[in-house]
Amino acid sequence: MLDIKVFQFNPLEENTYIVSDETRECVIIDCGAFYDTERQAVLQYLTDTGLKPVRLLCTHGHLDHCFGNDTLFQAYGLKPELHSADNFLACDLTKQAADFFGMRYDRLTPPIGRFLSAGDKIAFGSHEFLVLHTPGHTPGGIFFYCEAEHIVFTGDTLFRMSIGRTDFEGSSWQQMLHSLRNVVANLPDETVAYPGHGPKTTIGEEKRMNPYLR
């Protein structure tokens, strides 16, 4: 059974997930730790629980989901893994900070560890995630889906009763609609969705109530 620790980090209240199982191996999804206290909170949690981080996963390359990548790279040697279509975002966080947020950001940008594609499988402990490509919010947006546990991490593609913005560089409303109709809508109703911002939901509830899926 998976244990999911949720942190809400940075000024945009982004959800950072640390996902582990009985083996004590874990993956970190979208480490958005920005403030020093947030970075320390991640490291302290890993130390206190005795977890072994083995993968650093990114649902997409936006800065608020990558603020803390350098901390995990320095502490554990983990390199972020994401879809290649979002490399233009992840490879230059300083430019993204200036262009998107109007802020100065001069921390280390870790090298990419691996580019992920639809159909890839992320193995850790006794569990496995399937990578689903969900462009729209960004061209390289991806889900991490664990069929065995009926959970999916949706980044900024799907929120509770809403979806991600499509007015950023590289965003596409047409691609977002395709992702919603051909990926999200095909997931089982009982699947619990953990989004990049806000509370968790279920795919069934979103199919019934989310205006973008009805």
Buried (B, 14 or more C-beta within 10 A) or exposed (E): EBEBBEBEBBEBEBBBBBBBBEEEBBBBBBBBBBEEEBBEBBBEBBEEBEBBBBBBBBBBBBBBBBBBBBBBBBBBEBBBBBBBBBBBBBEBBBBBBEEBBEEEBEBEBBEBBBBBEEEBEBEBBEBBBBBBBBBBBBBBBBBBBBEEBBBBBBBBBBBBBBBBEBEBEBBBEEBBBBBBEEBBEEBEEEBBBBBBBBEBBBBBBBBEEBEBBE
